[in-house]
Amino acid sequence: MRVIASVAAMQRLAGQWRNAAKKVAFVPTMGYLHAGHVSLMERARKLAGPKGIVVVSIYVNPTQFAPHEDFTKYPRDFKRDAALCWKAGVDVIFTPSDPEMYAPDFSVYVSEDRLAKFMEGVTRPHHFRGVTTIVAKLFNVVLPDTAIFGAKDFQQAAIVKRMVRDLNFPVKIVVAPTVREGDGLALSSRNKYLSTEERREAPVLLLALQTAQAAVAARPVFGAKLKKKIQQLIATQPSARLDYVEFFDPQTLEPLAIVKKGAHMALAVYMGKTRLIDNAEL
């Protein structure tokens, strides 16, 4: 397994793979890897095949964090991450520095303006501009045939798919299932921040999804009524504070006034100071 920090070196190697017609599967991450990331790497290996290449990027991207968010304290442990990558059969870790990825006078961004105006885009207005910009840059550096994203970040995956379609990137986007703890909490690097009590209460996110699924199983329901039910459920946990809950069309991400089977639900909940997200098809 190779570790590469230089954009130029990564691009040269990617060019060699392309000339040799090797399949390249790519997993972009911000590090502090967990079993969810490992599942993406394993999926990448299957897609690349035994003769293909699996690349994982580890880079905490500053442009997707607002000034008040957790960029400086975002968990980092490269030694641990590298061991997980090696065990998963990764061929190359790309781990650039900020100066490698952003020139001092950097001024060009990639923005998606339709899907990004909902949910996370409301709470974190500049977040997706940072995501699409860094993903576009990483695609230009790694030159993957396939990139694998996790379903936990449903809106992010939808926006990346739209960027790839609209900007004609020759990259296939694969969305892999969310990996959960035994009690149903979706795996996230930010789970590290939770106190013992907050961690005990955190599965309320999955309970909220299951409650909504049960509510629409028999017949359609009014979105406003279902939102109120979810708000009341989240409020039963002392550490929890609902940021948003939304029911929407999975293709357009447009909010739905009437919620029925096939709709999608997403929510964001603060457990103490830690913000967690989750989603599911209803």
N, C-alpha and C positions, 0 to 999 in steps of 0.2 A: 504494500500500500504506500502510495506516494502522498506527500503533503506539499501543496504548492501555494505560495502566498502572492506570487506575481501575476498580474493580469496578462502581461506579454507572454510569460512562460505557459500559462494555462491556455491561451489562444493558440500558441504554436503547437502544443500537444493535441488540442482539439482538432486543429487542421490536419495533423498527421492521421488521427483516427478517421476523419472524414475521407481523406485520400485513400485510406486502407479499407474503406467501406465497413468500418466497425460500427455496430449499433451502440449508441450512447444513451443511457438512462440516467436521469438527473433528479436528485432530491435536494431542493433548496431548504435550508434550515437556519435558525438563529442559535443553534447549539443548545447546550444543557439538555442533551438527548435523553429520551425515555423510550419505553416499549412501543409507543405509537410511532415514533420516528423509525425504530428498528423495523416495524412492519412495512413502512414505506420503502426502506432499503431492500428488504426481502422481495417486495413486489418489483422493485427496480431490477433486481438480479434476474428474476423470472422473465421480465420483458426484454432485458438485454441479451439473455442467453449466456451459456458458459463461455462463449468467445467474445462477448460484448464487454462494454465498459460501464461501470457504475461510478458516478461522481456524486459526492455530497458536498454542498457548500455549507460552511459554518461562518456566519457573518451577522452580527447584530447591527441592523441597518438603521442609522440615525434618522433618516428622512421620514420614517414612518412613525416616529414618536413625537408627540407634542412636548413643549418645554416642561409641562407639569407631570409628564408620565415617567415611567420607570427605566429609561434608557441606561442611566449610569449604574443602577443597581440590578439590572437584568442579570439573572444568574449565568455565570460562565465557568466552565471547567473543561478545558480543551483536552487534558490528559485522559479524563474519563470518557469524553466524547470519542476520542480517537480509538480507545480500546473497544467501544461499542461498534464503531465503524469497521474496524479490523475483523471483529468477530462475525459481523454481518456480511463479510465478503466484499466490502467497498474497495475499489481500485485506487481512487484518488479523492483526497479531501482538498477542497479549494477554500483557503482561509485568508482572504485579503485583509489589508488594513484599510482604514478610512481614506488615507491619501491615495491608495491604489484605486479605490472605487470612485472617489469624488475629488476633482481638481479644486484648488482653493477658490476659483471663480466659477464653479459649476453653476449652470443656469438653465439647463434643459431638463424638463420633466415629462413623464408620460402620464396622461390623465384619462380616466374613463368617467364619463359624465352622466350616464343613465342609471346603471346598476349601483353605482357608488353613492347615490343620494339617499339611500334608505339605511335604516338600522345602524350598523357600525359607522356609516358615513355621516350620520347625524351626530352621534356621540363623539366621534373622533374625525372631525372634518377634513384633516389633511392626511389621514392615515393611508387611504388607498392610493393616493398620488405617490406616496413613498413606496408602497408595495409594488405597484405597476412599474415604477421607474427602476427599482432594483431588480425585479424579475426580468424586465427587458434587457437590462445591462448583463445580468448573469447568463441569459440565453445567448447574447452576443459573444460572451467570453467562452462558455462551455460548449456551445453549438450542439445541444442535445437533440436526439430524435424524439425522445419522450421525456416528460417531466411529471413527477408524481407529487400530488398534494393530498392533504388529509381532509376528510369530509367534515371534521369538527369546525373548520373555517369555511363554511358553506359559501358565504358571500364572497370571500376572497377567491375561492376556486372559480366561482361564476364569473368574476371580474377578470381573472387571468385568462379564462377561456375566451371571453369577449375581446380582450386585447390581442390574443393570438389570432383570432378570426379577423378582426378589423385591420390589424397591421401586417397580416400575411406572414406570421412567423411559421416556419416549417417544423413545428413542434406539436406532437400529440400530447394533450393533457389528460392524465389519468387521475381520477379521484378515488382514493382508497378509503375503506370504512373507518369510522372512529373507533379507537381502542379505549376500553374503559377499565377502571379498577373493579375489584370484585363487588363493591357496593354501587357500581354504576357511574361513578364520577369519571368524566372524560379526562384522559391523560393530558396534562399540560405542564410546561416548564414552570408556569407560575404557581402550580399547586404547592411548590416548595415554600411559598410565602405564608401558607395557611397555618394558623395556630391549631392546637389539638381540638379545641372546641369548634373552630370554623371548619376544620376538616370533617368533623363528625356531622356537621349540618350541611355540608356542601352537596351531598346527593339529592338535595331538594330540587336541583336543576333537572335531573332525570325524572324525578317524581312529577315535576311540572309538565314535562313532555308527555309522560304516560297519562297524566290526568287529562290533557287535551286530546290525546289519541282516543281515550275512552269516551270522552264527551261527544266526539264526532262519529263514533263507530256506528251509531244507530241512525242518526239523521244530521243534516246541516244545522249549525248553530250560529247565532249572531256573534261576530268577532268581539264587539264591545263587552258583551256578557261574559264571554270566555276569558277575555283579558282580566276582567274584575275577579273572576274565580282564581286565576293564576296569581294575581297580586295578593289576594287573601292567603293563598297557600304559601307563597314566599314569606309573607309577613309572620308566619308561625315560627320561623327560625330567628332567634334573637340576633344573630350575627349578619343576617341577610338583608340586603336592600336592593330592590329591583331597579335596574337601569332602564331596560325596555323589554317588552315581549311583543312579538309581531307574528301575524299569520299572513302568508303571502303566496303568490304564484311562484313556483320554483323556477320558471323560465324567465319571467320578466322582473321578479322580486317585488311586483306591485302589491301593496297591502290589499287584503280581502275583507269586505264587510260581512260576507257570509262565508263561514268556514266549513268545509266538508272534506271527506276522504280525498287524498291526493294533494291537498294543500300542504305547505311546509310551515313549520314554526321555528322561530329562533328567539333566544332570550339572552340577556346579559344581566348578571347578578353580582353585586359587590358582597363578598364575604369579608366583613371587616374592611380593610383597605385593598383587598385583592379582588380584581375584577375577573370573573369567569364567564365563558360563553358556551353555549351548546345549541343543538338544533336537531330536528328530526322530521321525517315525513309523517303526516297524520293519516 
